[in-house]
């Protein structure tokens, strides 16, 4: 039961993207693309209204010990 509880906590903490047009929830990007400099570009499309947009996430460079 402990594992199930941990999975539920993780799923509740998962960030959601909201559609800028209708406010509908989008859970998974249509596609993702790795770019230089630790960046990842995502294409999102709302199933409710069809609106599509992109976001870019930048990950910090790992610190060497």
C-alpha positions, 0 to 999 in steps of 0.5 A: 500500500505504501507504493500506491500512496507514493504514486498518488502523491507524485501524480497530484504533484505533476504540473499541468499546462492550462490552455491559454484559450479555454483553460482546459488541462493539457497533460502531455505535449504533442512532441518534445525536442532537445535543443543545445544548451540544456533546453527542451522545446514542447509543443502543446495542443488542447484537445478541447479547442485545438489551440496549440502553443510552444514552451521551452524549458532550460535545465541547469548545467550539472555541477562537477564535484 
